[in-house]
Amino acid sequence: MKHIHRLLLIAFFFTSLTPAFALVSDEAEHKTHQVSTKKKKFETGNFIMDHIADAYEWHVFSYGDFHFTAPLPVIVYSERSGFHFFMSNKFHHGHSSYKGFELAKDGEYRGKVVEMVNGQQVRPFDISITKNVTAMLISMIILLWVFLSVAKTYRRRKGQEPKGIQAYIEPIIVFVIDEIAKPAIGEKKYKKFAPFLLTIFFFIWLNNLMGLVPFIPGGANVTGNITITMVLALFTFIITIVNGNKNYWKHIFNTPGVPWWLKYPVPLMPLVELMGMMTKPFVLMVRLFANITAGHIIVLSFISLIFIFGEMSPALGLGSSVLSVAFVIFMNVLELLVALIQAYVFTFLSALYFGMAVEDHH
Amino acid sequence: MITLSIILQAVATAGLAKFGAAIGAGIAAIAAAFGIGKIGASALESIARQPEAAGDIRSNMIVAAALIEGVALFAIIICLLIVL
């Protein structure tokens, strides 16, 4: 039990330490805009997009006109002026520019760091630590912490019964190995792919869950970022290609049982099989991204409903808030299930593709 | 034909694209509900026929439902891109 208490204490310290790298209170700046922003119309589209999209700062909370935002490092490399490393509060929420860089207000690079070159917006090489990157780093730290301690417990307690956090993690690991890896890849060859499958299962599950928590360190839509799911799908794709044996490539380029005139002179069958090979990781990417983002958008839309009705009349806002909150609770519970199911489906399909890549001739 | 072109001109300013996106999202919802409804129905029937296999049937049903939902949400994302 002491082990768990220590873990919870460390997790609590993480949540309170995260905004500590330069907290900025914007009270003084917002007082100058206070008169003009007193009765702002509620913009649903912007509200939803602000919560879904990535950002160069982390908005922790607002209390009336007081906004608590944690700025994040901006790391850009421009062809003209070299590397730049600065905190995003230099942009003052997009109102000012810094050393030629600014947050684009419109155009195709809206919301991103651009450099004005001869009146044209040019996007520098941008490797900033944005909100999604920070959230991913936090979840990486949690994952490493949990699993390194589980590994240490396994080494220390060889042959004994599991104790502490090991007892919680072991059934899930056994589930992934016995229900996902072994049936899809086969008893003899699953060991090579087991670490990758376990990693993406826990990574996707933890990031999905953290995206559902509305306050720091959760609340950043990590797996709803299509670049992150693209990288995960790319890993699956590369591992499938690297581990494809002769049987696998034969099935793609010289499919057995198919008449010869579909392969030569116009290689129709290989083209179709290649397209199938490409669409599989693409669909993996879109499935995870769409499921998670759609869940977040639904929850945010129900919440915005309260504000939309509230602008028409306060009584309507209060009445609809009861219904909206009930729906939001239901959707959030459903999203908890979806978080697990999406991690399971991604891992299961990756295992299936690996199994197809290393399958023996039968 | 002339009345059609007049109507199209009048509607174009009213946001025909958003109308199309809304219809597309509705069709995606109908299609997903239809597909997953069929899966759920056959899963329930099989569990009724063989209650011991309920666990296996349940996991297969969830996998198939997630695959269909992936396609439906792909269509939803396209409609969202039109609106936003």
HADDOCK unambig.tbl for C-alpha pairs under 7 A between the chains (distance, minus, plus):
assign (segid A and resid 286 and name CA) (segid B and resid 74 and name CA) 6.66 0.50 0.50
assign (segid A and resid 287 and name CA) (segid B and resid 70 and name CA) 4.49 0.50 0.50
assign (segid A and resid 290 and name CA) (segid B and resid 73 and name CA) 5.58 0.50 0.50
assign (segid A and resid 290 and name CA) (segid B and resid 74 and name CA) 6.36 0.50 0.50
assign (segid A and resid 290 and name CA) (segid B and resid 77 and name CA) 6.64 0.50 0.50
assign (segid A and resid 291 and name CA) (segid B and resid 70 and name CA) 6.93 0.50 0.50
assign (segid A and resid 291 and name CA) (segid B and resid 73 and name CA) 6.52 0.50 0.50
assign (segid A and resid 345 and name CA) (segid B and resid 63 and name CA) 6.35 0.50 0.50
